[in-house]
Amino acid sequence: MKLLAIIIFFSALSFLLYGFSCLLSNHMKNEFIRFGLEEKRNLTGVLQILGGLGLIVGYFYSPILISVSSGSLALLMLLGFGVRIKIKDPILASLPSLLYAILNLYIFLQYTFV
């Protein structure tokens, strides 16, 4: 399996797990309250699940779906990183969102411009 495929499936599975966690976990409910985004938790979870599914389905059937999904997930994670900075979370707590933004931006660029 090529490195790009590994990155795609890693990102997809991560977002599927995190998306369901957003919808079902009390911990995530409390985190979104702490972020000041309580009303956006369900939307965020659904978008993450759709993005993860889009990466998987796109890998097998539609490169454009990978571009849309990875670009959307990169933007979502960049916004998440901004929220973490805004509420003054420690850099180590903020890094995962930035790293996922970079990973998905890489996927986006590979499927859109290469």
Stockholm file with secondary structure:
# STOCKHOLM 1.0

chainA/1-114         MKLLAIIIFFSALSFLLYGFSCLLSNHMKNEFIRFGLEEKRNLTGVLQILGGLGLIVGYFYSPILISVSSGSLALLMLLGFGVRIKIKDPILASLPSLLYAILNLYIFLQYTFV
#=GR chainA/1-114 SS CCHHHHHHHHHHHHHHHHHHHHHHCHHHHHHHHHHTCGGGHHHHHHHHHHHHHHHHHHHHHCHHHHHHHHHHHHHHHHHHHHHHHHTTCCHHHHHHHHHHHHHHHHHHHHHHHC
#=GC SS_cons         CCHHHHHHHHHHHHHHHHHHHHHHCHHHHHHHHHHTCGGGHHHHHHHHHHHHHHHHHHHHHCHHHHHHHHHHHHHHHHHHHHHHHHTTCCHHHHHHHHHHHHHHHHHHHHHHHC
//
